[in-house]
Amino acid sequence: MAKVSRRKFIVRSLIGGAGVLVGATYLARNPLRRQLYDLLDDPSMLAYSGDTSQPFMWFEVTRANQVILHSPKVEMGQGTFTGLVQIACDELELDISQMQIVHATSATGNIDGLSTGGSTSVAGLWQPLRELSATLREMLKAEGAKKLDVAVDQVRASAGTIIGPSGSLTYGEVVEGVTEWEVPEAPPLKDLKDYKFIGKPVSRVDLVDKVMGTPMFGMDAQMPDMLYGSVVRPSKIGAKFKGADVSKAAGMPGVVKVVQEDDFVGVVATSMTEAENAKKAIVAEWETDREWNTKDIEDMLLVGKGEAMVIQKEGDAEGELADENGSQVLRSEYKSPIGAHAQIEPNGAVAYVEADKATVMISTQVVSITRSEVAKRLGMEATQVNIVPTYLGGGFGRRLHTPNAVQAAVLSKAVGKPVKCFFSRQEEFQNDTFRPPTHHVMKGKLDANGKITAIEHQFSSGDVMFGSALLPPVVGTILGADGGAIRGGSFHYRNIPSFRAVSWRVQLPFSTSWWRSLGLLANTFAIESFMDELAELTGKDPVAFRLDHIIDDEAGMRLKQVIETARAKSGYQNTAADDRAMGFACSTDAGTPCAHVAEVSVTDGAIRVHKVTCVMDPGFAVNPDQVKAQCEGSIIMGISASLFERMYVEKSELKPIIYGPYRMALMRDAPREIDVEIINGTGVPGAVGEPPLGPIAAAIANAAYRITGKRVRELPMSVV
Amino acid sequence: MKLSLNINNRPGTVDVDGDIPLLWVIRDVLDLKGTKFGCGKAACGACTILVNGEAVRSCSYPAKMAEGKQITTIEGLGTTKNPHPVQQAWIEEIVPQCGYCQPGFMMATAALLNKHPNPSDDDIDQNIVNVCRCGTYYRMRKAIKKAAQIQADSTIQS
């Protein structure tokens, strides 16, 4: 049985003995930080800064035999709630239906200092949640035995009941009236094979609510006596707010108040439509220092123009590849465009600011950052601000920035009532924190046997992690390279004498940040397309060529296994047949290897993806069905980004401003077949939600090349 | 103006500006929050409802036009105890991820099945043109076909 790590447990009896709260503190390092350490290879440089004295996760057991899990992580579609319930129910001996999971509010103690993101939620909570659940189970057994008047080894826990030799008590009955609890040391955890729910395709816990249209999202939130707000947002890059003529808006129907601040102007009205109409009547003045167009951005972004940081180096790739004009060196450039999040629920919040406290209901991936930003703006202590997270109508990194919470709070304070304030779709498209565009220069050299002797990936990207509220500025100085932009930028082909990866940082004039999988999609597009280009020069099969260049360490063996499984499962062929062709690509992201085989056709210059075979090894799938769902979703989101999506800049405006012109994959663009196989390579859950986005663009490009003979090196792909 | 509306087989009167989008009457006046706002320009389909059995994007449909028509929202499609075949299929295929766009897709699917009880893949591609950012299209296609099957089976039984 697995051992329990050192962790502090906190027990509080509910008032009048009506139940018990059991929580665990987070002594383990946050997985996101752990990734930073891994990048640094020097864990001592950063200390964990979260408050370790407060529970980050806890259960509430009520007299009605309800067990409520207060989750520090938010549910944005990735299935985290279902995974957490499976884990908790197994150790706590409950049926799935006996547990309810809710978002912890900041007032009740959610101290998850960072975010929900980075494919870390289930992986990060796997150990502590099992420990917390097992601790509570043993507490209930001990107390139940006492009440049943038998020794503790005479009772067992099953389906929310403590069962003794001649009687039983529900957990609700056990907790009733108990005010003093003994917390056991190191309760035993079950073996993997004994789990009833963990590792099984349990149906989503939020499924029926979502199918019935139950109100649950930020957009659905409301408070009594609520008004509606709207904030004027700039359409141009670099626009600084100077002031506004609000004379016309003030007298518009339904307007309660026009609110002018130093940094923005907004309006509060009695309905959403009235607020929107009044906003349109506000004439805001913006100051911009220059005009921007797509060409300016592309010019800034060329490799060689920003600040360079070597992120991977073995041997002397620089020297080996120096003679670019030499016939042995292959050199290719790749590009990816600005991407929008385009999540369907716009950003917004419902805020109510009272004299000494504030409440904000919001879709956010960063509960504690949202809280501190609101508190700072209102001049309150963080403890006076309660952030009530709602289900997210899509996250994808968009909700790692929540200035909308501050704006809603300011409007509410101005009118003394709750205010609901959301972005319009145009504002979403023009005020997004975009996926940064990228530029890549790949160079490689082969020997006479068709082996790579040196390879290099130099890539330039706008900021992802840098400039984010998630990381203190000092982190940038320590790390040197942007930990988000470099995702997927290093080589997992290390059976090569010399390899080198260089990240170039460019600060763009508009906000760029986290977009699901960060740099992974673009970086893998470059590296994995280039691997096919090199393979072709050798005349070798692209899959065999890849396998030749992977070393046999643990990560390499896991990668080889997904590659070989995907090859066999898809029946990969290196030639086009019946107007269709297959393309192969793979990547390892956040420790999770993944391989895709895309089967495509090309008609009148349009690429169509008919089938994707996906093999991924996330370590251990807590819920194989939902892991598959994440693969399917990543593949389709990746197809959308690879084939269609592109923001451009025209006279300082980011465009398009609406779905349709911002072309995204629709039903007709999704593959009719997606065949996913999950490998449980380590027995410990790892990253799931982002790794399967990595290889899709390159797999498509490699397949299209087999048909057209033309190498596509720019996203979104055009083969005309 | 006073509007007589029949939403989910419940007739009633609301006093609103007849030009405002029906979406906001449904969401903020009648407090039926299952119909979602996504774009306000009829471009994403999150706000899809049924008007006399046909799919309509309510964010761009003036409220006054709804008078005298049968309006159905996701709340009127089915219930947990008695789900519509589309909802039943959505549950069986575990379609939703974030879930925000799903009511719109289910309403669009219900309208599709009204027109094409046994839709082909082309019918699905041409009629289901909402946007899902989580990329649930693959499961949705399976669910749409399953819904058609469930609907056909229940028609035979009754």
Interface residues (C-beta under 8 A of the other chain):
Chain A: M76 G77 Q78 G79 S203 R204 D206 L207 V208 D209 K210 V211 M212 G213 T214 P215 M216 F217 M219 D220 S271 M272 T273 H341 A342 Q343 I344 E345 P346 Y391 L392 G393 G394 G395 F396 F422 S424 R425 D625 A629 E632 G633 S634 I635 I636 M637 S640 I658 Y659 G660 M664 A665 L666 M667 R668 D669 A670 P671 R672 I674
Chain B: D17 I20 P21 W24 D28 K33 G34 T35 K36 F37 G38 C39 G40 K41 A43 C44 A46 T73 I74 E75 G78 T79 T80 P83 Q87 W90 I91 I94 V95 P96 Q97 C98 G99 Y100 C101 Q102 P103 M106 D121 I124 D125 Q126 I128 V129 N130 V131 C132 R133 C134 G135 T136 Y137 Y138 R139 M140 R141
